[in-house]
């Protein structure tokens, strides 16, 4: 993938990349492309799959941080409440 294509891909959303990946898979599954076109699409598909995986890992890390923060807040709130 060229640097221009990589830069454009970094600007796209997860949803756009996933949609394109699904289109690529569909095209490859049909089997009516030339070998050269199939290889180009496969390469693009791998690149988009990596992009999607990275975005998912980033989202998972953010969720983990937020969950830990929420647990700390809840723990402090529970400790601050008087016993009944």
LOVEXLUM-434006 format. One record per residue: residue in three letters; x, y, z of N, C-alpha, C in turn; residue number from 0. Coordinates in pm, whole numbers, plus 50000, padded with zeros to 5 digits. Example, Ala and Ser with C-alpha at 12.3 -4.5 7.8 and 13.67 -1.06 7.14 Angstrom:
<pts>
PT  type    nxx    nyy    nzz   caxx   cayy   cazz    cxx    cyy    czz  seq
PT   ALA  51319  49431  50780  51230  49550  50780  51320  49670  50780    0
PT   SER  51285  49775  50708  51367  49894  50714  51290  50003  50787    1
</pts>
This chain:
<pts>
PT  type    nxx    nyy    nzz   caxx   cayy   cazz    cxx    cyy    czz  seq
PT   UNK  50085  49883  50000  50000  50000  50000  50089  50124  50000    0
PT   UNK  50054  50222  49919  50133  50344  49913  50112  50428  50037    1
PT   UNK  50202  50523  50060  50190  50612  50175  50062  50694  50168    2
PT   UNK  50022  50737  50048  49900  50814  50032  49779  50730  50073    3
PT   UNK  49776  50606  50027  49665  50518  50062  49663  50491  50212    4
PT   UNK  49779  50472  50271  49785  50448  50415  49736  50570  50493    5
PT   UNK  49774  50690  50448  49729  50812  50515  49578  50827  50503    6
PT   UNK  49524  50802  50385  49379  50809  50366  49309  50708  50454    7
PT   UNK  49364  50590  50466  49302  50486  50548  49302  50528  50694    8
PT   UNK  49407  50592  50742  49412  50635  50881  49303  50736  50913    9
PT   UNK  49261  50811  50813  49156  50911  50834  49015  50851  50831   10
PT   UNK  49002  50733  50779  48868  50675  50768  48823  50615  50901   11
PT   UNK  48698  50595  50911  48643  50539  51034  48651  50387  51033   12
PT   UNK  48636  50331  51149  48632  50185  51163  48521  50129  51075   13
PT   UNK  48405  50192  51081  48289  50142  51006  48314  50142  50856   14
PT   UNK  48379  50248  50806  48410  50256  50663  48509  50146  50624   15
PT   UNK  48611  50127  50706  48711  50024  50678  48649  49885  50681   16
PT   UNK  48562  49861  50778  48496  49731  50788  48405  49705  50669   17
PT   UNK  48333  49808  50627  48245  49794  50511  48326  49761  50386   18
PT   UNK  48438  49830  50368  48524  49803  50253  48582  49662  50261   19
PT   UNK  48620  49621  50380  48673  49486  50399  48568  49382  50360   20
PT   UNK  48444  49404  50399  48337  49311  50361  48319  49306  50210   21
PT   UNK  48330  49421  50144  48320  49426  49998  48434  49348  49934   22
PT   UNK  48554  49366  49987  48671  49295  49936  48653  49145  49949   23
PT   UNK  48609  49100  50065  48588  48957  50088  48486  48903  49988   24
PT   UNK  48378  48977  49967  48277  48934  49871  48332  48921  49731   25
PT   UNK  48413  49017  49691  48474  49013  49558  48568  48894  49543   26
PT   UNK  48647  48870  49647  48741  48758  49641  48667  48623  49643   27
PT   UNK  48559  48616  49717  48483  48490  49723  48417  48456  49591   28
PT   UNK  48381  48556  49512  48321  48529  49381  48417  48454  49290   29
PT   UNK  48546  48485  49301  48647  48413  49224  48656  48450  49078   30
PT   UNK  48597  48564  49038  48600  48601  48896  48703  48710  48865   31
PT   UNK  48796  48735  48956  48900  48834  48935  49027  48768  48882   32
PT   UNK  49106  48848  48815  49236  48796  48771  49324  48774  48894   33
PT   UNK  49429  48700  48875  49522  48675  48985  49579  48807  49037   34
PT   UNK  49618  48894  48946  49677  49023  48984  49577  49107  49065   35
PT   UNK  49453  49114  49017  49350  49191  49089  49319  49128  49224   36
PT   UNK  49317  48996  49227  49291  48925  49353  49401  48956  49455   37
PT   UNK  49525  48956  49411  49637  48986  49501  49630  49128  49553   38
PT   UNK  49595  49223  49467  49581  49362  49510  49471  49376  49614   39
PT   UNK  49358  49313  49586  49247  49320  49683  49282  49250  49813   40
PT   UNK  49350  49138  49803  49391  49065  49923  49482  49152  50009   41
PT   UNK  49578  49218  49944  49670  49305  50017  49592  49420  50085   42
PT   UNK  49500  49480  50013  49418  49587  50072  49334  49532  50188   43
PT   UNK  49281  49413  50169  49200  49351  50274  49280  49327  50401   44
PT   UNK  49401  49278  50386  49488  49255  50502  49516  49388  50573   45
PT   UNK  49542  49490  50497  49570  49622  50554  49448  49675  50632   46
PT   UNK  49332  49661  50573  49209  49708  50641  49176  49622  50763   47
PT   UNK  49204  49494  50755  49181  49407  50870  49271  49448  50987   48
PT   UNK  49396  49479  50956  49489  49527  51061  49440  49658  51120   49
PT   UNK  49397  49749  51033  49344  49878  51078  49226  49857  51173   50
PT   UNK  49132  49770  51134  49016  49743  51219  49058  49680  51351   51
PT   UNK  49152  49588  51347  49199  49522  51469  49262  49624  51564   52
PT   UNK  49341  49715  51509  49403  49819  51592  49298  49909  51656   53
PT   UNK  49197  49948  51580  49090  50033  51635  49015  49958  51745   54
PT   UNK  48990  49828  51725  48922  49749  51827  49006  49738  51954   55
PT   UNK  49136  49718  51939  49225  49709  52055  49228  49842  52130   56
PT   UNK  49229  49955  52057  49225  50086  52121  49095  50105  52198   57
PT   UNK  48984  50065  52138  48854  50078  52205  48849  49990  52329   58
PT   UNK  48901  49870  52320  48904  49779  52435  48986  49839  52549   59
PT   UNK  49099  49900  52516  49183  49962  52620  49110  50079  52686   60
PT   UNK  49039  50159  52607  48963  50271  52663  48852  50220  52755   61
PT   UNK  48785  50115  52713  48677  50057  52795  48733  50005  52926   62
PT   UNK  48848  49943  52920  48911  49890  53042  48944  50003  53139   63
PT   UNK  49000  50112  53088  49033  50228  53173  48905  50286  53235   64
PT   UNK  48804  50302  53155  48678  50356  53205  48614  50265  53309   65
PT   UNK  48621  50137  53287  48566  50040  53381  48641  50044  53515   66
PT   UNK  48772  50055  53507  48852  50064  53631  48818  50191  53707   67
PT   UNK  48804  50303  53635  48767  50429  53699  48630  50418  53765   68
PT   UNK  48536  50357  53696  48401  50342  53752  48404  50255  53877   69
PT   UNK  48483  50148  53876  48492  50062  53994  48550  50138  54113   70
PT   UNK  48650  50222  54087  48709  50301  54195  48607  50398  54255   71
PT   UNK  48531  50462  54169  48428  50556  54216  48324  50481  54298   72
PT   UNK  48281  50369  54251  48180  50291  54324  48234  50240  54457   73
PT   UNK  48361  50199  54458  48422  50153  54583  48430  50266  54684   74
PT   UNK  48470  50385  54640  48477  50501  54732  48341  50538  54783   75
PT   UNK  48241  50532  54696  48105  50566  54736  48053  50466  54839   76
PT   UNK  48082  50340  54817  48037  50237  54911  48106  50252  55046   77
PT   UNK  48231  50288  55048  48306  50305  55173  48261  50431  55247   78
PT   UNK  48216  50532  55172  48175  50658  55232  48037  50649  55295   79
PT   UNK  47955  50556  55249  47820  50542  55305  47827  50480  55444   80
PT   UNK  47751  50534  55538  47750  50475  55673  47685  50337  55672   81
PT   UNK  47732  50253  55761  47676  50118  55774  47538  50125  55835   82
PT   UNK  47450  50038  55797  47314  50035  55851  47297  49923  55947   83
</pts>
